[in-house]
Amino acid sequence: MDRRKSLKALAVGTISAGVLLEVACKDDKKKDEKAKPASDGASTLDRTPEETERYKEITSKTFFTAAEMATITVLADIIIPKDEVSGSASEAKVPDFIEYIVKEMPQHQIPMRGGLRWLEMQCLKRFNKSFVDCDEKQRIEVVDDIAYPAKAKPEMAQGVAFFNLMRNLTASGFYTTEMGCNDIGYAGNKPNAWNGVPDDVLKQYGMAYTEKEMKECAQY
């Protein structure tokens, strides 16, 4: 899997769009009232009271087991490994994002847990080891069977569905961090200086700035 040629283009677009849009739609329904920073130090972001309570509720619970989180961490780093440009998915705390998002969006819980179980069974059948205990070659052998839907065998359908979701969540988590934005060179919106309409365009329409306009409006 070539991270720069495939993940970057897909993750920022169609792969991660579903998760990002769903979160955005939920956020749009909340009030605009600013909240005080959480008193427990969990976050310094401005949140509404409802958002603060929801955050506390979600983070007070744990969904994945330690073994499941270990598998998620290894798999996320296969999807987005560390390279010469930036760190890996786990270094961007993507596993924590996935833990959070399945509690925020419970519809992902059964597919994720079922998929992790499917992955474990595949590794036990093939190598008599868990996914985490497999060596790199063995892990990639299993991943290659489910990472490319068009090439996957019919009996791999459950694994393909799981890997699609895992890739979706990993990409969403990574490319919404500072590390992920830097990875693709996204700079965001920046203020720009506007020095007015070019002279040739003004002349074309028989117009010109007054001295006052030039001084107050068209020079920075």
Protein Blocks (a to p, Z undefined) as FASTA:
>chain_A
ZZklmmmmmmmmmmmmmmmmmmmmmmmmpcfbdcdddfklpaccdcdfklmmmmmmmmmp
cfbdfklmmmmmmmmmmmmccdfkbccfklnommmmmmmmmmmmmmlmmmmmmmmmmmmm
mmmmmnopafklpcfklmmmmmmmmmmmklpcfklmmmmmmmmmmmmmmmmmmmmcfklm
mmnopgbjaddddebjafklmmmnopacdfklmmmmmcZZ
